[in-house]
């Protein structure tokens, strides 16, 4: 819903996005890059009464009840690894 953004990518789970920086020469540049990328993401999330959370897994949801992103890449990953 934020449109095409080369720094925001869908992930296997529909409740998850990956946010990446461009090439940065120092930490300050990386922080600025992330902040500008997260600004529109935060707007979309907050319009839905939610907030962002950074973690390797969903903080409280049952993993087996999560909806998967409908994309051939993820279907192949699940088929190949038999994970899910």
C-alpha angles and dihedrals in degrees: 000000000000090000126234111341121165090207097055120066134181116244134206093272117058092225092060135075130181116227117199136180130227119243108305130188096208145006094266091058091048092050092049091048092050092046093054091046093048095049096081091037090056090049093055093044095048092048084065094050094255138108136214123264127186118216143122091248137018106284099229114357124110105254093219093057096054119114116236125228110257101236132123091235092060094041089055091047092053092045092049097045098032086224117149 
